[in-house]
Amino acid sequence: ACPDASVTLTPIRAKKYFVTVSRLSPYKNVALAVETCNKLQLDLVVIGEGREMERLRALTGPHVTLVGAVDDATKWRYIANARALLFGAEEDFGMVCAEALCVGTPVIELGRGGACEIVTPGVTGEVVAAPTVELMADGVRRFVEKEGTYDTAAARAAAERFSPAQFARGMREIVSHIR
């Protein structure tokens, strides 16, 4: 779901960082984003907490900031003001990808699972074929080459497909066909 009207998206920092938002569990593969940004010497903000925190702390270099858990308003501000969201997990859906797109933030994601249904390569972000640092770094490099050309209106439209209003419309349509 997109932020409600009460959430202000004023910058926490200028758009000079990438962001990842996740529970810090092994299968979420947050280490992929951390290692990629270490390799490319790009700033990354990691939002979330979990049992991987100590492992990630050991991996972080000077360009990675682990902020832990934050309130929703702060999360939205970080996402809205990031260069792009890095998403390295294979999920059924990938809610944070839709959240990033709803505020116009491009997504660089692993091309597996539900996130494939959300991100359009070259338009709303970039897709990475496998969860390796080199391939994620290649996706980030592609993003940087095209940065500023991603379509924020298309990003918001992609996220709108998953809005509560769209869900309700779809359910009404299904129910009307059953009657």
C-alpha positions in Angstrom: 0.0 0.0 0.0 1.2 3.5 -0.8 1.6 6.0 2.0 -1.5 7.9 3.1 -1.7 11.6 2.7 -0.5 12.4 6.2 3.0 11.1 5.4 5.4 13.7 4.2 8.1 12.5 1.9 10.6 15.3 2.6 14.1 14.1 2.1 16.1 12.6 5.0 19.1 12.8 2.7 19.6 13.9 -0.9 19.1 11.2 -3.5 22.6 9.9 -3.2 21.9 6.5 -1.7 20.3 3.2 -2.6 17.9 1.5 -0.1 16.8 -1.9 0.9 13.9 -2.6 3.2 13.5 -6.1 4.6 13.3 -8.3 7.6 16.9 -9.3 8.1 16.5 -13.1 7.5 18.8 -15.2 5.4 16.3 -15.9 2.6 15.7 -12.2 2.2 19.3 -12.0 0.8 20.0 -8.5 2.1 23.7 -9.4 2.1 23.5 -9.2 -1.7 22.7 -5.5 -1.6 25.3 -4.9 1.1 28.1 -6.7 -0.8 27.1 -5.1 -4.1 27.3 -1.6 -2.7 30.5 -2.4 -0.9 32.0 -3.5 -4.3 30.7 -0.5 -6.2 31.5 2.0 -3.4 27.9 3.3 -3.5 25.9 4.4 -0.5 23.2 2.0 0.8 20.7 2.4 3.6 19.5 -0.9 5.1 16.1 -0.7 6.9 15.0 -3.6 9.0 15.9 -5.9 11.9 16.3 -9.6 12.4 18.7 -12.4 13.1 21.0 -11.4 10.2 21.9 -8.0 11.8 25.2 -9.1 13.3 26.3 -10.9 10.1 25.4 -7.8 8.0 27.2 -5.5 10.5 30.3 -7.6 9.9 29.9 -7.2 6.1 29.2 -3.5 6.0 31.8 -1.1 4.6 32.0 2.6 4.8 29.2 3.1 2.3 26.6 1.0 4.1 24.4 2.2 6.9 22.2 -0.2 8.9 19.4 1.9 10.4 17.4 -1.0 11.9 13.7 -0.7 12.4 12.0 2.6 11.6 8.4 3.9 11.8 6.4 3.9 8.6 6.8 7.6 7.9 10.5 7.3 8.1 10.5 4.2 5.9 8.5 6.1 3.2 10.9 9.0 3.4 13.9 6.8 2.9 12.3 4.9 0.0 10.9 8.1 -1.7 14.3 9.8 -1.6 16.5 6.9 -2.6 18.1 6.6 -6.1 16.6 3.1 -6.3 15.5 0.1 -4.1 17.7 -3.0 -4.2 15.7 -6.2 -3.8 17.6 -9.5 -3.9 15.0 -11.9 -2.5 12.8 -14.4 -4.3 9.4 -13.7 -2.9 5.9 -14.7 -3.9 5.0 -11.0 -4.3 7.6 -8.5 -3.2 5.5 -5.8 -1.5 8.4 -3.4 -0.9 9.0 -3.3 -4.7 5.4 -2.1 -5.2 5.8 0.3 -2.3 8.9 1.8 -4.0 7.2 2.2 -7.3 4.2 3.9 -5.8 6.4 6.8 -4.8 8.2 6.7 -8.1 11.5 5.1 -6.9 12.9 2.6 -9.4 13.7 -1.0 -8.3 16.7 -3.2 -9.1 15.4 -6.7 -8.4 16.2 -10.3 -8.7 14.3 -11.6 -11.7 12.6 -14.4 -9.8 9.2 -14.6 -8.0 6.5 -12.0 -7.8 8.8 -9.0 -8.3 9.0 -9.9 -12.0 5.3 -9.0 -12.3 6.0 -5.6 -10.8 9.1 -4.2 -12.4 9.5 -3.4 -16.1 13.2 -3.5 -17.1 14.4 -0.1 -18.4 11.1 1.6 -17.5 10.5 1.2 -13.8 13.8 -0.4 -12.9 16.2 -3.2 -13.7 16.1 -7.0 -13.4 19.0 -9.2 -12.4 19.1 -12.8 -13.6 20.7 -14.5 -10.6 21.5 -13.6 -7.0 25.2 -12.9 -7.4 27.1 -9.8 -6.5 28.5 -9.4 -10.0 25.0 -9.7 -11.6 23.5 -7.3 -9.1 26.4 -4.9 -9.7 25.7 -5.1 -13.4 22.1 -4.2 -12.7 23.2 -1.3 -10.7 25.6 -0.2 -13.4 22.7 -0.4 -16.0 20.6 1.7 -13.6 23.3 4.3 -13.2 23.8 4.6 -17.0 20.0 5.4 -17.4 19.4 7.2 -14.1 16.9 10.0 -14.6 15.2 8.3 -17.5 13.0 5.9 -15.5 9.3 6.7 -15.9 7.8 7.7 -12.5 4.3 7.8 -13.9 4.7 4.2 -15.2 6.1 3.2 -11.8 3.1 4.6 -10.0 0.8 3.0 -12.5 2.5 -0.4 -12.0 2.0 0.0 -8.2 -1.6 1.0 -8.6 -2.4 -2.5 -10.1 -1.8 -3.8 -6.5 -3.8 -1.1 -4.6 -6.7 -1.9 -2.3 -9.1 -0.1 -4.6 -7.9 -2.3 -7.6 -8.2 -5.4 -5.5 -11.8 -4.5 -4.5 -12.7 -3.8 -8.2 -11.2 -7.2 -9.2 -13.1 -9.0 -6.5 -16.4 -7.2 -7.5 -15.8 -8.3 -11.0 -15.2 -11.9 -10.1 -18.3 -12.0 -7.8 -20.5 -10.4 -10.5 -19.5 -13.3 -12.9 -20.4 -15.9 -10.3 -23.9 -14.7 -9.8 
